[in-house]
Amino acid sequence: MLNNKSILITGGTGSLGKELTKTILKKWPNVQRLVIYSRDEQKQYQMAQEFPESKYPAIRYFIEMSVI
């Protein structure tokens, strides 16, 4: 179903986003790209330790930057 698809998870480092990431990587290992988008740099760093790009080449992390 999600193999060969690109997926964007907004709020990806929250509890729901993290669980969704685990499920997608487990059930659809051939996902083309999985983008984790959030505004929490520390949580993204922690998540990148659990889901490293070296082990999961489809995963990408993006930070929302606020401009004041």
Biopython code that builds the backbone (N, CA, C, O; Angstrom):
import numpy as np
from Bio.PDB.StructureBuilder import StructureBuilder

atoms = [
    (1, "MET", "N", (0.812, -1.192, 0.000)),
    (1, "MET", "CA", (0.000, 0.000, 0.000)),
    (1, "MET", "C", (0.861, 1.263, 0.000)),
    (1, "MET", "O", (0.619, 2.163, -0.804)),
    (2, "LEU", "N", (1.867, 1.353, 0.888)),
    (2, "LEU", "CA", (2.709, 2.544, 0.946)),
    (2, "LEU", "C", (4.084, 2.337, 0.316)),
    (2, "LEU", "O", (4.870, 3.281, 0.233)),
    (3, "ASN", "N", (4.388, 1.115, -0.130)),
    (3, "ASN", "CA", (5.659, 0.890, -0.800)),
    (3, "ASN", "C", (5.741, 1.765, -2.039)),
    (3, "ASN", "O", (4.753, 1.948, -2.750)),
    (4, "ASN", "N", (6.925, 2.301, -2.290)),
    (4, "ASN", "CA", (7.208, 3.185, -3.430)),
    (4, "ASN", "C", (6.438, 4.498, -3.373)),
    (4, "ASN", "O", (6.236, 5.137, -4.406)),
    (5, "LYS", "N", (6.005, 4.912, -2.187)),
    (5, "LYS", "CA", (5.308, 6.190, -1.996)),
    (5, "LYS", "C", (6.176, 7.118, -1.158)),
    (5, "LYS", "O", (7.044, 6.666, -0.412)),
    (6, "SER", "N", (5.937, 8.409, -1.284)),
    (6, "SER", "CA", (6.571, 9.413, -0.433)),
    (6, "SER", "C", (5.554, 9.847, 0.612)),
    (6, "SER", "O", (4.400, 10.125, 0.286)),
    (7, "ILE", "N", (5.987, 9.904, 1.871)),
    (7, "ILE", "CA", (5.087, 10.213, 2.980)),
    (7, "ILE", "C", (5.682, 11.342, 3.806)),
    (7, "ILE", "O", (6.878, 11.343, 4.100)),
    (8, "LEU", "N", (4.842, 12.303, 4.179)),
    (8, "LEU", "CA", (5.239, 13.398, 5.052)),
    (8, "LEU", "C", (4.475, 13.251, 6.360)),
    (8, "LEU", "O", (3.247, 13.160, 6.365)),
    (9, "ILE", "N", (5.204, 13.227, 7.466)),
    (9, "ILE", "CA", (4.573, 13.179, 8.786)),
    (9, "ILE", "C", (4.870, 14.505, 9.478)),
    (9, "ILE", "O", (6.006, 14.767, 9.872)),
    (10, "THR", "N", (3.843, 15.336, 9.621)),
    (10, "THR", "CA", (4.017, 16.603, 10.341)),
    (10, "THR", "C", (3.862, 16.306, 11.828)),
    (10, "THR", "O", (3.060, 15.460, 12.224)),
    (11, "GLY", "N", (4.629, 17.001, 12.634)),
    (11, "GLY", "CA", (4.643, 16.675, 14.061)),
    (11, "GLY", "C", (5.248, 15.301, 14.266)),
    (11, "GLY", "O", (4.851, 14.560, 15.166)),
    (12, "GLY", "N", (6.210, 14.971, 13.424)),
    (12, "GLY", "CA", (6.769, 13.617, 13.374)),
    (12, "GLY", "C", (7.496, 13.157, 14.609)),
    (12, "GLY", "O", (7.690, 11.954, 14.786)),
    (13, "THR", "N", (7.911, 14.074, 15.483)),
    (13, "THR", "CA", (8.631, 13.649, 16.672)),
    (13, "THR", "C", (7.728, 13.510, 17.892)),
    (13, "THR", "O", (8.195, 13.144, 18.970)),
    (14, "GLY", "N", (6.446, 13.798, 17.729)),
    (14, "GLY", "CA", (5.498, 13.609, 18.819)),
    (14, "GLY", "C", (5.188, 12.130, 19.000)),
    (14, "GLY", "O", (5.662, 11.299, 18.226)),
    (15, "SER", "N", (4.411, 11.799, 19.998)),
    (15, "SER", "CA", (4.133, 10.391, 20.286)),
    (15, "SER", "C", (3.414, 9.695, 19.130)),
    (15, "SER", "O", (3.745, 8.558, 18.794)),
    (16, "LEU", "N", (2.444, 10.357, 18.523)),
    (16, "LEU", "CA", (1.720, 9.764, 17.400)),
    (16, "LEU", "C", (2.618, 9.650, 16.168)),
    (16, "LEU", "O", (2.633, 8.616, 15.500)),
    (17, "GLY", "N", (3.358, 10.706, 15.872)),
    (17, "GLY", "CA", (4.250, 10.687, 14.719)),
    (17, "GLY", "C", (5.330, 9.631, 14.827)),
    (17, "GLY", "O", (5.660, 8.966, 13.846)),
    (18, "LYS", "N", (5.873, 9.479, 16.011)),
    (18, "LYS", "CA", (6.921, 8.479, 16.237)),
    (18, "LYS", "C", (6.364, 7.066, 16.062)),
    (18, "LYS", "O", (7.008, 6.214, 15.450)),
    (19, "GLU", "N", (5.192, 6.823, 16.588)),
    (19, "GLU", "CA", (4.564, 5.504, 16.450)),
    (19, "GLU", "C", (4.200, 5.230, 14.996)),
    (19, "GLU", "O", (4.347, 4.104, 14.521)),
    (20, "LEU", "N", (3.731, 6.243, 14.292)),
    (20, "LEU", "CA", (3.416, 6.103, 12.879)),
    (20, "LEU", "C", (4.679, 5.781, 12.075)),
    (20, "LEU", "O", (4.645, 4.956, 11.162)),
    (21, "THR", "N", (5.780, 6.428, 12.414)),
    (21, "THR", "CA", (7.064, 6.147, 11.763)),
    (21, "THR", "C", (7.462, 4.697, 11.968)),
    (21, "THR", "O", (7.852, 4.025, 11.012)),
    (22, "LYS", "N", (7.372, 4.199, 13.201)),
    (22, "LYS", "CA", (7.705, 2.798, 13.502)),
    (22, "LYS", "C", (6.850, 1.850, 12.666)),
    (22, "LYS", "O", (7.356, 0.889, 12.086)),
    (23, "THR", "N", (5.559, 2.130, 12.612)),
    (23, "THR", "CA", (4.629, 1.267, 11.881)),
    (23, "THR", "C", (4.940, 1.261, 10.388)),
    (23, "THR", "O", (4.970, 0.203, 9.758)),
    (24, "ILE", "N", (5.167, 2.431, 9.831)),
    (24, "ILE", "CA", (5.455, 2.517, 8.392)),
    (24, "ILE", "C", (6.736, 1.774, 8.054)),
    (24, "ILE", "O", (6.770, 1.006, 7.093)),
    (25, "LEU", "N", (7.787, 1.993, 8.829)),
    (25, "LEU", "CA", (9.067, 1.340, 8.536)),
    (25, "LEU", "C", (8.991, -0.175, 8.704)),
    (25, "LEU", "O", (9.712, -0.914, 8.034)),
    (26, "LYS", "N", (8.122, -0.633, 9.592)),
    (26, "LYS", "CA", (7.974, -2.074, 9.816)),
    (26, "LYS", "C", (7.103, -2.727, 8.742)),
    (26, "LYS", "O", (7.474, -3.759, 8.184)),
    (27, "LYS", "N", (5.942, -2.123, 8.451)),
    (27, "LYS", "CA", (4.990, -2.733, 7.522)),
    (27, "LYS", "C", (5.303, -2.480, 6.053)),
    (27, "LYS", "O", (4.971, -3.299, 5.196)),
    (28, "TRP", "N", (5.941, -1.347, 5.759)),
    (28, "TRP", "CA", (6.240, -0.975, 4.372)),
    (28, "TRP", "C", (7.719, -0.598, 4.251)),
    (28, "TRP", "O", (8.041, 0.582, 4.114)),
    (29, "PRO", "N", (8.608, -1.568, 4.300)),
    (29, "PRO", "CA", (10.050, -1.272, 4.281)),
    (29, "PRO", "C", (10.537, -0.668, 2.967)),
    (29, "PRO", "O", (11.638, -0.120, 2.914)),
    (30, "ASN", "N", (9.745, -0.759, 1.920)),
    (30, "ASN", "CA", (10.155, -0.209, 0.625)),
    (30, "ASN", "C", (9.515, 1.140, 0.329)),
    (30, "ASN", "O", (9.338, 1.513, -0.831)),
    (31, "VAL", "N", (9.168, 1.868, 1.391)),
    (31, "VAL", "CA", (8.648, 3.215, 1.198)),
    (31, "VAL", "C", (9.739, 4.030, 0.493)),
    (31, "VAL", "O", (10.919, 3.911, 0.820)),
    (32, "GLN", "N", (9.336, 4.853, -0.471)),
    (32, "GLN", "CA", (10.320, 5.615, -1.244)),
    (32, "GLN", "C", (10.987, 6.694, -0.396)),
    (32, "GLN", "O", (12.212, 6.817, -0.390)),
    (33, "ARG", "N", (10.176, 7.478, 0.322)),
    (33, "ARG", "CA", (10.714, 8.536, 1.166)),
    (33, "ARG", "C", (9.762, 8.745, 2.335)),
    (33, "ARG", "O", (8.543, 8.773, 2.162)),
    (34, "LEU", "N", (10.330, 8.891, 3.521)),
    (34, "LEU", "CA", (9.556, 9.167, 4.727)),
    (34, "LEU", "C", (10.137, 10.426, 5.354)),
    (34, "LEU", "O", (11.244, 10.410, 5.894)),
    (35, "VAL", "N", (9.384, 11.510, 5.278)),
    (35, "VAL", "CA", (9.851, 12.805, 5.764)),
    (35, "VAL", "C", (9.255, 13.066, 7.142)),
    (35, "VAL", "O", (8.037, 13.058, 7.321)),
    (36, "ILE", "N", (10.137, 13.299, 8.112)),
    (36, "ILE", "CA", (9.736, 13.628, 9.478)),
    (36, "ILE", "C", (9.903, 15.140, 9.632)),
    (36, "ILE", "O", (11.020, 15.656, 9.590)),
    (37, "TYR", "N", (8.796, 15.835, 9.807)),
    (37, "TYR", "CA", (8.785, 17.288, 9.874)),
    (37, "TYR", "C", (8.333, 17.713, 11.257)),
    (37, "TYR", "O", (7.248, 17.337, 11.701)),
    (38, "SER", "N", (9.163, 18.500, 11.946)),
    (38, "SER", "CA", (8.762, 18.983, 13.267)),
    (38, "SER", "C", (9.503, 20.269, 13.584)),
    (38, "SER", "O", (10.345, 20.719, 12.807)),
    (39, "ARG", "N", (9.191, 20.848, 14.709)),
    (39, "ARG", "CA", (9.853, 22.086, 15.116)),
    (39, "ARG", "C", (10.752, 21.884, 16.328)),
    (39, "ARG", "O", (11.320, 22.850, 16.839)),
    (40, "ASP", "N", (10.891, 20.648, 16.796)),
    (40, "ASP", "CA", (11.692, 20.364, 17.984)),
    (40, "ASP", "C", (13.009, 19.697, 17.581)),
    (40, "ASP", "O", (13.053, 18.503, 17.285)),
    (41, "GLU", "N", (14.064, 20.483, 17.576)),
    (41, "GLU", "CA", (15.373, 19.994, 17.134)),
    (41, "GLU", "C", (15.901, 18.878, 18.033)),
    (41, "GLU", "O", (16.477, 17.908, 17.540)),
    (42, "GLN", "N", (15.713, 19.005, 19.331)),
    (42, "GLN", "CA", (16.203, 17.979, 20.266)),
    (42, "GLN", "C", (15.494, 16.646, 20.040)),
    (42, "GLN", "O", (16.136, 15.596, 20.022)),
    (43, "LYS", "N", (14.187, 16.685, 19.871)),
    (43, "LYS", "CA", (13.441, 15.449, 19.626)),
    (43, "LYS", "C", (13.814, 14.832, 18.285)),
    (43, "LYS", "O", (13.846, 13.609, 18.150)),
    (44, "GLN", "N", (14.095, 15.672, 17.295)),
    (44, "GLN", "CA", (14.532, 15.135, 15.997)),
    (44, "GLN", "C", (15.878, 14.447, 16.137)),
    (44, "GLN", "O", (16.103, 13.389, 15.549)),
    (45, "TYR", "N", (16.768, 15.037, 16.908)),
    (45, "TYR", "CA", (18.069, 14.418, 17.141)),
    (45, "TYR", "C", (17.890, 13.044, 17.807)),
    (45, "TYR", "O", (18.508, 12.061, 17.397)),
    (46, "GLN", "N", (17.045, 12.992, 18.829)),
    (46, "GLN", "CA", (16.793, 11.726, 19.525)),
    (46, "GLN", "C", (16.167, 10.696, 18.592)),
    (46, "GLN", "O", (16.522, 9.518, 18.632)),
    (47, "MET", "N", (15.249, 11.134, 17.767)),
    (47, "MET", "CA", (14.594, 10.217, 16.835)),
    (47, "MET", "C", (15.583, 9.716, 15.782)),
    (47, "MET", "O", (15.515, 8.563, 15.358)),
    (48, "ALA", "N", (16.492, 10.583, 15.368)),
    (48, "ALA", "CA", (17.509, 10.190, 14.390)),
    (48, "ALA", "C", (18.468, 9.147, 14.974)),
    (48, "ALA", "O", (19.073, 8.377, 14.228)),
    (49, "GLN", "N", (18.605, 9.119, 16.284)),
    (49, "GLN", "CA", (19.425, 8.086, 16.919)),
    (49, "GLN", "C", (18.711, 6.736, 16.868)),
    (49, "GLN", "O", (19.343, 5.693, 16.698)),
    (50, "GLU", "N", (17.399, 6.772, 17.014)),
    (50, "GLU", "CA", (16.597, 5.542, 16.967)),
    (50, "GLU", "C", (16.372, 5.061, 15.532)),
    (50, "GLU", "O", (16.357, 3.859, 15.266)),
    (51, "PHE", "N", (16.195, 6.015, 14.609)),
    (51, "PHE", "CA", (15.958, 5.697, 13.193)),
    (51, "PHE", "C", (17.021, 6.399, 12.338)),
    (51, "PHE", "O", (16.713, 7.385, 11.669)),
    (52, "PRO", "N", (18.257, 5.908, 12.350)),
    (52, "PRO", "CA", (19.316, 6.581, 11.594)),
    (52, "PRO", "C", (19.139, 6.430, 10.087)),
    (52, "PRO", "O", (18.652, 5.407, 9.605)),
    (53, "GLU", "N", (19.539, 7.459, 9.355)),
    (53, "GLU", "CA", (19.444, 7.435, 7.897)),
    (53, "GLU", "C", (20.313, 6.328, 7.304)),
    (53, "GLU", "O", (20.021, 5.826, 6.219)),
    (54, "SER", "N", (21.371, 5.947, 8.005)),
    (54, "SER", "CA", (22.230, 4.862, 7.505)),
    (54, "SER", "C", (21.497, 3.522, 7.489)),
    (54, "SER", "O", (21.744, 2.687, 6.619)),
    (55, "LYS", "N", (20.601, 3.318, 8.445)),
    (55, "LYS", "CA", (19.822, 2.065, 8.505)),
    (55, "LYS", "C", (18.511, 2.179, 7.729)),
    (55, "LYS", "O", (18.020, 1.193, 7.178)),
    (56, "TYR", "N", (17.953, 3.378, 7.690)),
    (56, "TYR", "CA", (16.683, 3.637, 7.005)),
    (56, "TYR", "C", (16.928, 4.713, 5.945)),
    (56, "TYR", "O", (16.676, 5.889, 6.207)),
    (57, "PRO", "N", (17.410, 4.345, 4.764)),
    (57, "PRO", "CA", (17.810, 5.338, 3.758)),
    (57, "PRO", "C", (16.660, 6.197, 3.224)),
    (57, "PRO", "O", (16.915, 7.241, 2.623)),
    (58, "ALA", "N", (15.420, 5.794, 3.422)),
    (58, "ALA", "CA", (14.285, 6.582, 2.924)),
    (58, "ALA", "C", (13.919, 7.730, 3.857)),
    (58, "ALA", "O", (13.186, 8.637, 3.461)),
    (59, "ILE", "N", (14.420, 7.705, 5.093)),
    (59, "ILE", "CA", (13.988, 8.693, 6.081)),
    (59, "ILE", "C", (14.767, 9.999, 5.933)),
    (59, "ILE", "O", (15.974, 10.005, 5.687)),
    (60, "ARG", "N", (14.032, 11.111, 6.091)),
    (60, "ARG", "CA", (14.619, 12.448, 6.046)),
    (60, "ARG", "C", (14.017, 13.250, 7.192)),
    (60, "ARG", "O", (12.847, 13.080, 7.536)),
    (61, "TYR", "N", (14.819, 14.115, 7.773)),
    (61, "TYR", "CA", (14.370, 14.950, 8.880)),
    (61, "TYR", "C", (14.413, 16.426, 8.471)),
    (61, "TYR", "O", (15.416, 16.903, 7.939)),
    (62, "PHE", "N", (13.316, 17.139, 8.727)),
    (62, "PHE", "CA", (13.241, 18.561, 8.417)),
    (62, "PHE", "C", (12.732, 19.322, 9.636)),
    (62, "PHE", "O", (11.781, 18.906, 10.298)),
    (63, "ILE", "N", (13.382, 20.439, 9.916)),
    (63, "ILE", "CA", (13.035, 21.305, 11.036)),
    (63, "ILE", "C", (12.247, 22.501, 10.516)),
    (63, "ILE", "O", (12.599, 23.097, 9.498)),
    (64, "GLU", "N", (11.180, 22.841, 11.227)),
    (64, "GLU", "CA", (10.428, 24.054, 10.917)),
    (64, "GLU", "C", (11.173, 25.218, 11.550)),
    (64, "GLU", "O", (11.436, 25.219, 12.752)),
    (65, "MET", "N", (11.501, 26.180, 10.755)),
    (65, "MET", "CA", (12.226, 27.353, 11.257)),
    (65, "MET", "C", (11.267, 28.518, 11.389)),
    (65, "MET", "O", (10.594, 28.885, 10.425)),
    (66, "SER", "N", (11.199, 29.098, 12.568)),
    (66, "SER", "CA", (10.342, 30.276, 12.799)),
    (66, "SER", "C", (11.157, 31.531, 12.562)),
    (66, "SER", "O", (12.291, 31.644, 13.027)),
    (67, "VAL", "N", (10.583, 32.463, 11.844)),
    (67, "VAL", "CA", (11.234, 33.741, 11.587)),
    (67, "VAL", "C", (10.461, 34.811, 12.352)),
    (67, "VAL", "O", (9.243, 34.937, 12.220)),
    (68, "ILE", "N", (11.182, 35.560, 13.135)),
    (68, "ILE", "CA", (10.534, 36.605, 13.951)),
    (68, "ILE", "C", (10.773, 37.951, 13.319)),
    (68, "ILE", "O", (10.316, 38.968, 13.841)),
]
sb = StructureBuilder()
sb.init_structure("model")
sb.init_model(0)
sb.init_chain("A")
sb.init_seg("    ")
for serial, (resi, resn, name, xyz) in enumerate(atoms, 1):
    if name == "N":
        sb.init_residue(resn, " ", resi, " ")
    sb.init_atom(name, np.array(xyz, "f"), 0.0, 1.0, " ", f" {name:<3s}", serial, name[0])
structure = sb.get_structure()
